[in-house]
């Protein structure tokens, strides 16, 4: 037997350097990607554009039927042809030169203003305007910083964002012969501004003066002023957040460079492009060695215990800033588009599900060590779909989940302008309103540093953090998340990935072992990630599912050492924004100022959270042979896919058989996990079949278990023993202190404990704080048969993944406060609701004429502990439970 105390990453090693994809040996045990020959070139075609009238609400409701999704199934993407490379390079050089001059003057606004004023584009814009723009901007009372932001937009070639009635793109001055037939955006701006000034003059007599100044409303309408002020805030956030690459100017430089690189890739060897962009002379990617939790079960148990033991050293991070457009979530009452965190899945929002999983781990910590542990939670939000306001409102409404507001830190991710795939121009829906999206979850590291989140974690005494995305509903299943964190803490790793088998055709990346030879002759190794949107860049064919399957899936479930992450986030260069990419294969949809619908190929500058790993490669003086994972600062734990990732990230398309990554498919994986857990407890129930069987049919049953029944299955298995759950039945257990012994359910059984994990006390700030293990509700079911008509499976209004179903009959047990329920040797038939008040015990037995129900008050001596409880004890790398009866004398 392997020593569980040994370093984890050496048992499952795959030889890295004896075989490659060029090998003809059929027994090759791994795959390497080496960039000496390109593996795939995608075809080029012209860009597509479609336009038809549609209301904004229709756009939101029907989004999933209109958007062309990126997938790794074989598909030919239309690839826009950017302008001539000479024009691109000339514009990039101009902006780079401007950025360099601004960088030298970065601490002095007056010097920066002088630099931006000297830019030919800015100078030409204001000179052609003949002072009209200055009057308009002056009427708005802009300060020096705001004027500088406006000039940056113009210098970046995006003056159409501030122009009224914009029609054409920017034209060079030498095309003066077309001056009277084709107006440039500059002249459009001039004519529009002159019109506003004339309006200003006409209205001045009636509007009067305000202290010698004209009324602002006579120049721009109230809505326009509001849009302009919001636009200035938007620009300021870009300038501040992207200061590490040069602010607004640097953002546009990066956009154009990435567009140019995408063009260059079609004409140049991918190996040269990739190696050049990564700053190395040689690059290979290999199948990484992993710690397989399915094979090394004893070690998995030990690693999970390290995770529980280390809980006081851990924080939790949730990147919730994404737009989640594919989910198409809409508030049914207001019609407002909602962020993914607000999706009601299995009866609660996805954010509530994350917190409940965390509380289950804290409950387990309390049961093992008798101490209260409240993990600080940092949540990255964004303005997309009012994400920040919705998340904040939910936390307040649920009283910060009984954790106290001081244990939460919400920090808002800035939005960034969407750009056209054709020329990198900002897409604008109306004057002062660029189409904007979150800039990818990779913004989290720099933003966490800028907003003091790392310091906040350190003030809470935390060393590391676990990271999971809100749409993944199974990440905390059994040992996965705890083992990931436990290994990271135990071995002082910098970054860890939770991984699994990759589904063929899935829109997800892969984890790889990166091997690089630098220009100084040294070699670097480490675990990294290739996103599916980057497969083409690295020469990975979308149709090579066999090749991709050799690499484990990237799931964005991470462990990170906080000090290491802070060192990257605090970098004053592009390193703080890992793996900046521009994915222009998606369609940007928007409604313009005339109410017309547009759909254009485009994207926005994004960076990827998991590619912080590229900063944690380990250096070696020469090329390594054989096993080296023990020497790396990065690692992978591996488990069955349904115990690692199952996401509710896109709406199930109508008439589609694809349930993968939908709320429907995520529920089926939850049920599969319940099936495995309960069958290991000798409970008989039907197996969940392939997803295809449930495209137009309901699941065979509905089983939802509170995570605090474990969360480790080793714990859960000791609370369940024997029985059966029939097809078309329902079992929902919202309780932690449960003893199930030979229970047969044919129908519906719902147990809800008000104090599932403990009760609340009021802290010094007047907030309710959950005290684990205090006055928990409890339930014993021994030799019980539940028979009723249960769910109406024929009801067309049932939404099973939402836990919104119609029932014909049910057996419902409701426990208030520390109430207890006991049933033994009894058949409960038909519709029943057993509601037990706080401080009481209800006992059900079989009587002569039906059920015998006895309700009695608890004795004073057992009000805190209850009449019984589960005692958790450590035994080596395992947890043993013993049911302890408390005397009521």
Helices and strands as residue ranges (DSSP letters): E 32-34, E 49-53, H 56-61, H 63-66, H 85-104, H 109-117, H 120-129, H 132-139, H 144-155, G 159-162, G 173-178, H 185-207, E 209-210, E 213-214, G 216-218, H 222-241, G 242-245, H 247-265, H 270-277, E 282-286, E 291-292, H 297-309, G 311-313, E 314-319, G 325-327, G 340-342, E 344-345, E 348-349, H 350-369, E 377-382, G 384-386, H 387-397, G 399-402, G 405-407, E 408-413, E 415-417, E 419-420, E 428-430, E 433-434, E 436-438, G 441-443, H 444-450, H 453-459, E 464-467, H 480-490, E 495-500, E 510-517, E 523-530, G 532-534, H 545-549, E 553-561, H 562-569, G 574-576, E 581-582, E 586-591, E 596-603, E 605-606, G 609-615, E 618-620, G 629-631, E 634-638, G 641-643, H 663-679, E 683-685, G 691-694, E 702-705, G 707-709, H 713-716, E 720-725, E 730-734, E 737-746, E 748-753, E 758-762, E 768-772, E 778-787, G 800-802, E 811-815, E 820-829, E 832-836, E 840-847, E 850-857, G 860-862, E 868-875, E 878-885
